[in-house]
Amino acid sequence: MEGEEGKEALALQVAIDEELLESCEYHGEYYDPRATDLESVIEKIQDGFENNSRLKSSFSLFKELKEALESVYHEHSGNDKCELCSERNL
């Protein structure tokens, strides 16, 4: 099992892979450009969780992954574009 930081990093990567979040190519900030339905993505991930060795090696229960994914999504989903780009009109 990974530490909490490793789990959060993996949850963030899953959020990017599943197109819940995007990363700004200039600033590295995360944002939600599509206002994606979190619950439908969680259901999709849950369907494949048992067969995903990468996720199973870090999260012993799907509930742990779900909580980590919800946490990173809610932390970064308040904007539909990078805040720094918006401030600089990029």
N, C-alpha and C positions, 0 to 999 in steps of 0.2 A: 504494500500500500504506500502511496505517496503522501507527503505532508499536505497540509491545507493549501499552501501556496501552489504546489504542483497540481492539486485538484482544481483550484481556481483557474490556473493557466490552461488546463485541459478543457474545462467547461467553456472558457473563453474561445478556445480553438474550435470546439464543437459549435458554438454560437456563430462563429464566422463560417465554418464549413456548411452549416445548415442555412446560411444567409439570413440569420436573425440580426447580425451586426456586420458592419463593414469597418475597416480600418482606413483612416485617411493616409494616403500615400505620402503626404508632405509632413504631417505632424504626429502620426501614430495614434491619434485620438479615435475612439470607437463611437459609432453612432448607428441608428436604425433608419435607413433611408426608405424602407418599405412599410413601416408600421405592421410588421409581420405578426401573425397570430401565434403567440408563444405556445398555447395549449396544443395546437395542431402539430407543431414541430416536436413538442415533448412526446406526444402520442407516437409519432413516426420513429423517434429515437428509442422509445420504450419497446416497440415492436422488434427492433434489431439488437437490443441491449445484450441479451443472453449470448448472442453469437459474435459479439464484438470483443475480442480479447484485449484490445487497447483500453476500452472503457472498463471492462471487468477487472483488469489488473489494478486499476486505480480506485474504483468505486465498488465496494462489496455488494451494495444494494442499489437498485435503481433509484430509490428515494434520495440517496446521497447525491447522485448525479443531478436529479431533478432540482433539488434545493440549490446546488451550486450553479446550475444553469439559470435558474430563476434569479439568483442573486446577481450574477454578472450581467444578465439581460436588463434587470431593473436599474442597475448602476449606470449603464451606458445607453439606455434606449430613450432618453428624454429628448434627444435631438434627431432631426432627420438629415443633418449634415454636420460636418466637423465645426465645432464652436470657434476654433481659431481661424479657420477659413472664412467663416461668416463674419467674424469681427474685422477681418482684413479685406472683406469683399472679394475673396478669391473664387 
